[in-house]
Amino acid sequence: MITIMGDGNNGHYLEDADSRRIAHIRQRTVRLGGLESKTQAIAATAEVRRVLDAELTRHLPGWPSTVSVAEQLHLVHDGAYEWISDGQKPLARLVTAAFDGATDKPWSIEFVFPSYVNDGVLISSAHVMVGALQAFLQREAGAPQNETSLLADVEATSRTASHGRRDTRTPAFQPRRSQSGDAAVTNPIGAA
């Protein structure tokens, strides 16, 4: 379970089920922490960016997707920040900022969003990104995945497969064939 909390200063933070802070949202950036090395941060960036692009395509139909392979990513320095790049554009900032005093995992990746992305899309994207990062870290550790991370994997896969379009019909509203073969819509409330 991931909980999103406001910090009162036009920002938010995300906590896991153990009340540990795992991400921050501030000034159009989402920072994901808990990474042990630069190599792990680069591999995580490819995974999280794939899910992020699918989420942004769902909210912003013209969003350009980035296909990144972890082996193609490398670090570049622009004088102020160290970025993880695919050779064409920077994908995420690499920062040393541990969450909740986790000195054994000092690396974080920060994704910068454009100014036209509203807070709702930013929070929704952060939630999906955290799920992707948790699934990545569990796969890397070889630990069995829990229900939440499996759900995040399934949602990310379905969003990617549908190219951002999601079927929002619930089973009660889906057309059903009547005995005569005609499509009939069932009444979800049960009234005539």
N, C-alpha and C positions, 0 to 999 in steps of 0.2 A: 504494500500500500504506500502510495506517495501522497503526502499532504503538502498543499501549497499555502503559505502564510504570507501576509503582507508585513513589511517591516516598518511601515509608517513614513518612509522617506521616498515615495514613488518607486518602490522596488518590492521584490518578493524573494522568498527563499523556499526551497523544497526540502522536505524531510522524508526520510524513509520510515519504516514501521518501528524502528528503534529510536526515533526522534533525533537522528543524526542529520545534520545539514549536508545535503549532497549536491545542491546546485543553488546558484544565485541568479536573479534577474535584476538588472539595473541598467538604466540608460540604453536601452535597445541592445543589450548584450546578455547572453546566457552563458554562465560559467559552470562547467561540470568538473567536479573534483574527484579525488580518490585514485589517481593514477601513480604508479610506482616509478616509471621511467619515461624518458622521451620517446623511446621505441614503442612503448605501450600507448602513449598519447597519440602517436602517428597512426597506429593501427586502429585505435578507437575513433579517431577523426574520420577515417574512411567509412566506418560502420555507422556512426552517428549522422554523418553528412548525408548518407543514402536515405536514411529514415527522415531526416529534416527536409530534404528536397521533396520527398513524397508528401509530407505534411503541408509544406508551403504550396505545392501544386494544387492540393485539395482546396486551400483557402484563396490562393491567388492564381487563377487559371493560366496566366502568361508567365509564370515563374520558370526560368531556365534551369533545367536539371543538370546536375554535375555528376558524371560517372567517374568515380575515383577508385583506383585500386591502391591498396596500402603500399605495395611495392613501388609505385610511381611517386608517392608523396615524399617530400623532403622539407627540411627547415630552411627558411630564408630570413634574413634580418633586414629591416627597413630603417634602422637607425634608432628607432624607439621601441619596437616590439620584435619578438621572434614569432614568425608565422609558420604554420604548416601549409604548404602549397602543393598544387598538382603540376606546377610548371607554367600554368597559364594565369592563375589567380590565387590569392590567399584564401584558404578555406576556414582556418581557425587560428586564433592566437594561442601560443603556448606560454603559460604563466606559472610561476612557482607560488602557489597559494594553497596551503593545506586547509581543509575544513575540519572544524572541531578538534584541532590539535593533533591531527593524524600525521606525525612527522615522518612515518615510514612510507607515506603516499603523498609526496609534496607537489605533484604536478597536476595542473588543471588545464583544460582547454576551454577557450572562450569563443563563442560564435557571435559575430556582429551582424545585426539585422538592419535592413534599410529603414529610413525614417517613415515610410508609408505603411509599415506593418503596425497594426494597432495592438493594444495590450491583450485583447482576447486571443489573437493569433499568436502572440508572443508566449503567453502562458500555456496555451494548448501545445505549441511546438516544444516548449521546455519540458512539458510532461512526457511527450513522446520521446524526446531526446534522452531523458533520464532512464526511461524504460529500455531504450536501445543500449545505453551505456551499461546498465546493470546486467542485461543479457550478455553483452560482450565480455564483461568482467567475469561472469559466472562460467562462460564457455572457456575462457582463458585459464581459469583456476581449475577447470575440470569438475566443478561442483554441479550437482543436479539442480536443474532450474525449478524455481517455485512457480505457483500458479500465475502470479503477477507478471513475471518476466516472460513466461510462455504466452500470456495474453498479449503482451507488448509485441512479441515476435510475430504472432498471428496477425495482429492489427497492422503492423508495419508491412508484412507480406501482402495482405489483402489490399492495402492502400497502394502499394507499388504495382501490384498486378492489375488493379483497375485504373491505373494512371491517374490517381487522385479522385476518381469518382467512386462514391460509396453508395451502396444500395441502402436507403434509409427506411425501406418498408419493414414493418414488423411482420411476423408470421400471421397475425390476425388480419392484416390488411392485404395480404398477397392474394391474387386471383386464384380461384380454385375451380376446377372443372365440375360442373353439375352432372347428374346422371345422363342428361341428354347430350352432353359433350360441349355445351356452351360454357363460356367463361363466366363465372359468377363471383361477385365480391361478397365475402361474408361480412355480416355486421358484427364488429368486435364487441359491441355492448350486449347484443343478443336481443335487442328490441326489434319488433316487426316493422 
